């Protein structure tokens, strides 16, 4: 599994570096008061939702799935490695943006209350998990057609996420009324179910 994760990291290291720079730049803009933290949180969720899915394009170019299926772990390792990498990327994004929020709050440059910002960050993490839970099975089973089918869904979810974050920042305390822990648990359950379902169906797919 470690080999699969390392392979995926090597393929996406430039993308990760670019996303990290963009998030850092957005953090600076937020600190200057030009925009609120809403866009920073939304971009984090969007980037973390897209990194793992981008790997399917790289894999298709080199016809990796048939070769990967012949490795000792077989198809189970292909599926598990991709899902695990999505989790690792999301965890890194949450930690990075969470650190930015703490730094901005300490400097008095955060437009939201820190507690509300952290709740919104947790909600964004749940949204990214849910998007991956729907997107990864489509990509494993349908290839690039899965990306085409789910792009409109991702756009709609992203717009709804930004709207909800905007309401949180402007109206205050919206996420205080939402059980964010429950959202995270539901998203994690959906992600785990997606993992198991994809593994079962991918075992019967002709590569």
SERO-4910 file (N, C-alpha, C, O; in steps of 0.05 Angstrom, whole numbers):
BEGIN
 pado doro    nc1    nc2    nc3   cac1   cac2   cac3    cc1    cc2    cc3    oc1    oc2    oc3
  Unk    A     17    -24      0      0      0      0     17     25      0     11     45    -13
  Unk    A     40     24     15     58     47     16     68     54    -12     72     77    -19
  Unk    A     74     32    -28     83     37    -55     63     51    -72     70     69    -88
  Unk    A     38     44    -69     16     57    -84     14     86    -77     11    104    -94
  Unk    A     15     92    -51     14    119    -41     37    136    -52     34    159    -60
  Unk    A     61    124    -52     84    138    -61     82    144    -91     90    166   -100
  Unk    A     72    124   -106     68    128   -135     49    152   -140     54    169   -157
  Unk    A     27    152   -125      7    173   -129     18    200   -121     13    220   -134
  Unk    A     35    200   -100     47    226    -92     66    236   -113     66    260   -119
  Unk    A     82    218   -125    101    227   -146     86    238   -170     95    258   -182
  Unk    A     63    226   -176     47    236   -200     34    263   -194     30    278   -213
  Unk    A     27    268   -169     12    293   -164     28    313   -148     17    333   -139
  Unk    A     54    309   -145     69    328   -128     69    356   -139     69    375   -123
  Unk    A     69    359   -165     68    386   -177     41    399   -172     39    423   -166
  Unk    A     20    383   -175     -7    393   -170    -10    402   -141    -21    423   -134
  Unk    A      1    385   -123     -1    391    -94     14    417    -88      5    433    -72
  Unk    A     38    420   -100     53    444    -95     39    469   -105     39    490    -92
  Unk    A     26    467   -129     11    489   -140    -13    496   -122    -18    520   -117
  Unk    A    -27    476   -113    -50    481    -96    -42    493    -69    -55    511    -59
  Unk    A    -19    484    -58     -9    495    -33     -3    525    -36     -9    541    -19
  Unk    A     10    532    -59     17    560    -64     -8    577    -67    -10    599    -57
  Unk    A    -28    566    -81    -53    581    -85    -68    585    -58    -78    607    -53
  Unk    A    -68    565    -41    -81    567    -15    -66    587      2    -78    602     17
  Unk    A    -40    586      1    -24    605     16    -29    634      7    -32    652     23
  Unk    A    -30    638    -20    -36    664    -30    -64    674    -22    -67    697    -15
  Unk    A    -83    655    -22   -110    663    -14   -111    669     16   -126    687     24
  Unk    A    -94    655     32    -93    661     60    -82    690     65    -91    704     83
  Unk    A    -63    698     48    -52    725     51    -74    745     43    -77    766     56
  Unk    A    -89    739     22   -110    757     14   -132    760     36   -142    781     41
  Unk    A   -138    737     48   -157    737     70   -147    754     93   -161    769    105
  Unk    A   -121    751     99   -109    767    120   -109    796    115   -110    812    134
  Unk    A   -108    804     90   -110    833     83   -138    844     83   -142    868     81
  Unk    A   -158    826     87   -185    835     88   -199    839     62   -221    849     60
  Unk    A   -185    831     39   -197    835     13   -221    817      9   -241    824     -3
  Unk    A   -219    792     19   -241    773     18   -243    759     45   -225    761     61
  Unk    A   -266    746     50   -269    732     74   -257    704     73   -246    696     52
  Unk    A   -259    689     94   -247    662     95   -264    642     79   -255    620     75
  Unk    A   -287    651     70   -305    633     55   -291    620     31   -292    596     27
  Unk    A   -278    637     15   -265    627     -9   -242    608     -3   -238    588    -17
  Unk    A   -227    614     18   -205    597     25   -215    569     32   -204    549     24
  Unk    A   -236    567     48   -247    541     56   -259    526     32   -255    502     30
  Unk    A   -273    541     15   -285    528     -8   -264    517    -27   -267    496    -38
  Unk    A   -242    533    -31   -221    524    -49   -207    499    -38   -200    481    -53
  Unk    A   -203    498    -12   -191    475      1   -208    450     -5   -197    429    -13
  Unk    A   -234    452     -2   -252    429     -8   -250    421    -37   -250    397    -43
  Unk    A   -250    441    -55   -249    435    -83   -223    422    -91   -223    402   -106
  Unk    A   -200    432    -82   -174    421    -89   -172    392    -78   -162    374    -92
  Unk    A   -180    388    -53   -177    362    -41   -196    341    -54   -191    317    -53
  Unk    A   -217    351    -67   -235    333    -81   -224    325   -109   -233    305   -120
  Unk    A   -206    341   -119   -197    336   -147   -170    322   -150   -164    312   -172
  Unk    A   -154    322   -129   -127    311   -132   -128    281   -138   -115    272   -157
  Unk    A   -143    266   -123   -144    237   -128   -156    230   -155   -147    212   -168
  Unk    A   -176    246   -163   -189    240   -188   -171    246   -212   -173    233   -233
  Unk    A   -152    265   -208   -134    271   -230   -115    248   -236   -105    246   -258
  Unk    A   -111    230   -217    -93    208   -221   -103    188   -242    -88    174   -255
  Unk    A   -129    187   -246   -140    169   -266   -132    177   -294   -129    159   -311
  Unk    A   -128    202   -299   -118    211   -325    -90    202   -330    -83    192   -351
  Unk    A    -73    205   -309    -45    195   -311    -44    165   -316    -29    155   -332
  Unk    A    -61    150   -301    -61    121   -303    -70    112   -331    -59     93   -342
  Unk    A    -89    126   -342    -99    118   -368    -78    122   -390    -77    107   -409
  Unk    A    -62    143   -387    -41    148   -407    -20    126   -409    -10    120   -431
  Unk    A    -14    114   -387      6     93   -386     -6     65   -383      9     45   -380
  Unk    A    -33     63   -385    -47     37   -383    -39     23   -357    -32     -1   -357
  Unk    A    -40     38   -335    -31     27   -309    -50      6   -297    -40    -14   -286
  Unk    A    -77      8   -299    -94    -11   -285    -88    -41   -291    -87    -56   -272
  Unk    A    -84    -49   -316    -78    -78   -320    -52    -87   -307    -50   -109   -296
  Unk    A    -32    -69   -307     -7    -76   -293    -10    -76   -263      0    -93   -249
  Unk    A    -24    -55   -253    -28    -53   -224    -44    -77   -213    -39    -85   -190
  Unk    A    -62    -87   -229    -78   -110   -220    -61   -135   -217    -70   -154   -204
  Unk    A    -38   -136   -230    -20   -159   -229     -1   -158   -205     14   -177   -200
  Unk    A     -1   -136   -190     16   -133   -167      6   -151   -145    -17   -160   -146
  Unk    A     22   -157   -124     13   -175   -103    -14   -168    -90    -30   -186    -84
  Unk    A    -19   -142    -87    -45   -134    -74    -68   -135    -93    -91   -135    -85
  Unk    A    -63   -136   -119    -84   -138   -139   -102   -114   -140    -94    -91   -134
  Unk    A   -126   -119   -148   -146    -97   -151   -153    -84   -124   -159    -60   -123
  Unk    A   -152   -100   -103   -159    -89    -77   -139    -67    -69   -147    -47    -57
  Unk    A   -114    -71    -76    -94    -51    -69    -97    -26    -87    -92     -4    -79
  Unk    A   -105    -30   -112   -110     -7   -130   -131     10   -119   -128     35   -117
  Unk    A   -154     -2   -111   -176     14   -101   -169     25    -74   -174     49    -69
  Unk    A   -159      9    -56   -153     18    -29   -132     41    -29   -134     60    -14
  Unk    A   -112     38    -46    -91     59    -47   -102     85    -56    -94    106    -46
  Unk    A   -120     85    -76   -131    110    -86   -149    123    -65   -148    148    -61
  Unk    A   -166    108    -52   -183    119    -30   -166    129     -7   -172    150      4
  Unk    A   -146    114      0   -129    123     22   -114    148     15   -110    166     32
  Unk    A   -105    151    -10    -91    175    -18   -110    199    -17   -101    221    -10
  Unk    A   -135    195    -24   -154    217    -22   -157    226      7   -159    250     12
  Unk    A   -157    207     25   -158    214     54   -134    229     63   -136    248     78
  Unk    A   -110    220     54    -85    233     62    -84    262     52    -76    280     66
  Unk    A    -92    266     27    -93    293     16   -112    311     31   -106    334     37
  Unk    A   -136    300     37   -155    316     52   -145    323     80   -148    346     89
  Unk    A   -133    304     93   -122    310    120   -100    331    118   -100    349    135
  Unk    A    -83    330     98    -63    351     95    -75    378     90    -66    398    100
  Unk    A    -96    379     73   -109    405     67   -123    416     92   -121    440     97
  Unk    A   -136    399    108   -149    409    132   -129    420    152   -134    440    164
  Unk    A   -107    405    155    -86    415    174    -74    441    165    -69    459    181
  Unk    A    -68    443    139    -56    468    129    -75    492    132    -66    513    142
  Unk    A   -100    489    124   -119    511    125   -126    516    154   -130    540    162
  Unk    A   -128    496    171   -133    500    199   -110    516    212   -115    534    229
  Unk    A    -85    511    204    -63    527    214    -65    556    205    -59    574    221
  Unk    A    -73    560    180    -77    588    171    -98    602    187    -95    625    194
  Unk    A   -120    589    192   -142    601    207   -133    609    235   -139    630    245
  Unk    A   -118    591    248   -107    597    275    -88    621    274    -89    638    292
  Unk    A    -71    622    253    -52    644    251    -67    670    246    -60    691    258
  Unk    A    -86    670    228   -102    694    222   -117    704    247   -119    728    252
  Unk    A   -128    685    262   -143    692    286   -124    704    306   -131    724    320
  Unk    A   -100    693    309    -81    703    329    -72    732    322    -66    748    339
  Unk    A    -72    738    296    -64    765    287    -88    784    285    -84    808    279
  Unk    A   -112    774    292   -136    791    291   -145    797    263   -158    818    259
  Unk    A   -139    780    244   -146    786    216   -166    766    204   -169    764    180
  Unk    A   -180    752    222   -200    733    213   -227    746    216   -235    754    238
  Unk    A   -243    747    194   -269    761    195   -290    745    210   -309    756    220
  Unk    A   -286    719    213   -305    702    227   -294    696    255   -270    699    260
  Unk    A   -312    688    272   -303    677    298   -288    651    293   -295    635    275
  Unk    A   -266    647    308   -249    623    302   -265    597    305   -262    579    289
  Unk    A   -283    595    325   -299    571    329   -317    566    304   -319    543    296
  Unk    A   -329    587    294   -346    584    270   -329    577    246   -338    561    229
  Unk    A   -305    588    244   -288    582    221   -280    552    222   -278    539    201
  Unk    A   -273    542    246   -265    514    248   -289    496    243   -285    474    231
  Unk    A   -313    503    251   -336    487    244   -341    487    214   -347    466    203
  Unk    A   -337    510    201   -340    511    172   -319    494    159   -324    481    138
  Unk    A   -295    494    170   -273    477    159   -281    448    161   -276    432    142
  Unk    A   -293    440    183   -301    412    186   -323    405    166   -324    383    155
  Unk    A   -342    424    162   -363    420    142   -351    417    114   -361    401     98
  Unk    A   -330    432    108   -317    430     82   -303    403     79   -304    391     57
  Unk    A   -291    394    100   -279    367    100   -300    346     94   -295    327     78
  Unk    A   -323    348    107   -345    329    102   -354    330     73   -360    310     60
  Unk    A   -356    355     62   -364    358     34   -344    345     15   -352    332     -4
  Unk    A   -318    349     20   -297    337      4   -299    306      5   -295    293    -15
  Unk    A   -303    295     29   -306    266     32   -330    256     15   -328    236      1
  Unk    A   -352    270     17   -376    262      2   -372    263    -28   -380    245    -43
  Unk    A   -359    284    -37   -353    286    -66   -336    263    -75   -342    251    -96
  Unk    A   -315    257    -60   -298    235    -68   -313    208    -67   -308    191    -83
  Unk    A   -331    206    -48   -347    181    -46   -364    176    -71   -369    153    -78
  Unk    A   -372    197    -84   -388    194   -108   -370    193   -133   -376    179   -152
  Unk    A   -349    209   -133   -332    212   -157   -314    187   -161   -311    178   -184
  Unk    A   -301    177   -141   -282    155   -144   -295    130   -156   -283    118   -174
  Unk    A   -319    121   -147   -331     97   -160   -336    102   -189   -333     84   -206
  Unk    A   -346    126   -196   -351    132   -224   -326    130   -241   -327    121   -264
  Unk    A   -304    140   -230   -279    139   -245   -268    111   -248   -257    104   -269
  Unk    A   -270     96   -226   -260     68   -227   -276     51   -247   -265     35   -262
  Unk    A   -302     56   -248   -319     38   -264   -325     49   -292   -329     33   -310
  Unk    A   -324     76   -296   -331     87   -321   -308    102   -334   -311    111   -357
  Unk    A   -286    105   -321   -264    120   -332   -270    149   -335   -282    162   -318
  Unk    A   -260    161   -358   -265    189   -363   -294    197   -365   -302    219   -360
  Unk    A   -311    177   -373   -340    183   -374   -351    189   -347   -369    205   -344
  Unk    A   -339    177   -326   -347    183   -299   -342    211   -292   -358    224   -278
  Unk    A   -319    222   -301   -313    250   -296   -333    268   -309   -342    288   -298
  Unk    A   -339    262   -334   -358    279   -349   -386    279   -336   -399    300   -334
  Unk    A   -394    256   -327   -421    253   -314   -422    268   -288   -443    279   -281
  Unk    A   -400    269   -273   -401    280   -246   -391    308   -244   -393    320   -222
  Unk    A   -380    319   -265   -371    348   -264   -395    366   -257   -391    383   -239
  Unk    A   -418    364   -270   -441    381   -261   -448    378   -232   -455    397   -219
  Unk    A   -447    353   -222   -454    348   -194   -434    362   -176   -442    375   -156
  Unk    A   -408    361   -182   -388    374   -166   -391    404   -167   -389    417   -146
  Unk    A   -397    415   -190   -401    444   -192   -425    453   -175   -423    473   -161
  Unk    A   -447    438   -176   -470    445   -159   -463    443   -130   -470    461   -114
  Unk    A   -450    422   -122   -443    419    -93   -424    441    -84   -426    451    -62
  Unk    A   -405    449   -102   -386    470    -95   -401    497    -92   -395    512    -73
  Unk    A   -419    503   -109   -434    528   -107   -451    528    -82   -452    548    -67
  Unk    A   -464    505    -76   -480    504    -51   -462    507    -26   -470    520     -7
  Unk    A   -438    496    -28   -419    499     -5   -411    528     -1   -410    538     21
  Unk    A   -405    542    -23   -397    570    -21   -420    587    -11   -416    605      6
  Unk    A   -444    581    -20   -468    596    -10   -471    592     20   -477    611     34
  Unk    A   -469    567     29   -472    562     58   -450    576     74   -455    586     96
  Unk    A   -426    575     63   -404    589     78   -407    619     78   -401    632     98
  Unk    A   -418    630     56   -423    658     55   -444    666     75   -442    686     89
  Unk    A   -465    649     78   -485    655     98   -474    653    126   -481    669    143
  Unk    A   -456    634    130   -443    631    157   -427    656    164   -429    666    186
  Unk    A   -413    667    144   -396    690    150   -412    715    153   -406    732    170
  Unk    A   -433    718    138   -449    743    138   -470    743    160   -474    763    174
  Unk    A   -484    720    164   -505    719    183   -496    711    210   -508    718    231
  Unk    A   -474    695    211   -463    687    237   -476    664    249   -501    663    253
  Unk    A   -460    644    256   -470    621    273   -488    601    259   -501    586    272
  Unk    A   -488    600    232   -505    581    219   -497    552    226   -513    535    232
  Unk    A   -470    548    226   -461    521    232   -463    514    261   -460    490    269
  Unk    A   -469    533    278   -475    527    306   -501    511    308   -505    495    327
  Unk    A   -519    514    289   -544    500    289   -542    473    275   -561    457    277
  Unk    A   -520    468    262   -517    443    248   -499    424    264   -478    433    274
  Unk    A   -506    399    266   -489    380    279   -465    372    261   -466    352    247
  Unk    A   -444    388    262   -422    384    244   -409    356    249   -400    343    230
  Unk    A   -408    348    274   -397    321    279   -413    299    265   -402    280    255
  Unk    A   -440    304    264   -457    284    251   -452    285    221   -451    264    208
  Unk    A   -448    309    210   -441    311    181   -415    295    175   -413    281    155
  Unk    A   -395    299    192   -370    284    188   -374    254    190   -363    239    174
  Unk    A   -390    245    209   -395    217    211   -409    205    187   -403    184    177
  Unk    A   -429    220    178   -444    211    154   -426    210    130   -427    191    114
  Unk    A   -410    231    126   -391    232    103   -371    209    105   -365    197     85
  Unk    A   -361    204    129   -341    182    132   -355    155    127   -342    138    114
  Unk    A   -379    152    136   -394    127    130   -399    124    100   -396    102     89
  Unk    A   -406    145     87   -411    144     58   -385    138     43   -385    123     24
  Unk    A   -363    149     52   -337    144     40   -329    114     43   -320    102     24
  Unk    A   -333    104     67   -327     75     72   -344     57     55   -335     37     44
  Unk    A   -370     64     54   -388     48     38   -381     49      8   -382     28     -6
  Unk    A   -373     72     -1   -364     75    -29   -339     58    -34   -337     45    -55
  Unk    A   -321     58    -15   -297     42    -18   -303     12    -21   -293     -1    -39
  Unk    A   -321      2     -4   -328    -26     -5   -343    -33    -31   -338    -54    -43
  Unk    A   -361    -15    -39   -377    -21    -63   -359    -20    -88   -362    -37   -105
  Unk    A   -341      0    -89   -323      1   -112   -305    -23   -113   -301    -34   -135
  Unk    A   -295    -32    -91   -278    -56    -91   -293    -80   -101   -282    -96   -116
  Unk    A   -318    -83    -92   -333   -107   -101   -339   -106   -131   -337   -126   -144
  Unk    A   -346    -82   -141   -353    -80   -170   -327    -80   -187   -328    -91   -209
  Unk    A   -306    -69   -177   -281    -66   -194   -268    -94   -198   -254    -98   -217
  Unk    A   -273   -112   -179   -262   -139   -182   -273   -153   -207   -260   -172   -217
  Unk    A   -296   -146   -216   -309   -159   -239   -307   -142   -265   -317   -150   -285
  Unk    A   -293   -120   -263   -290   -103   -287   -268   -114   -305   -247   -122   -295
  Unk    A   -273   -114   -331   -252   -122   -350   -233    -99   -355   -241    -77   -362
  Unk    A   -207   -104   -351   -187    -83   -354   -173    -86   -381   -155    -70   -387
***
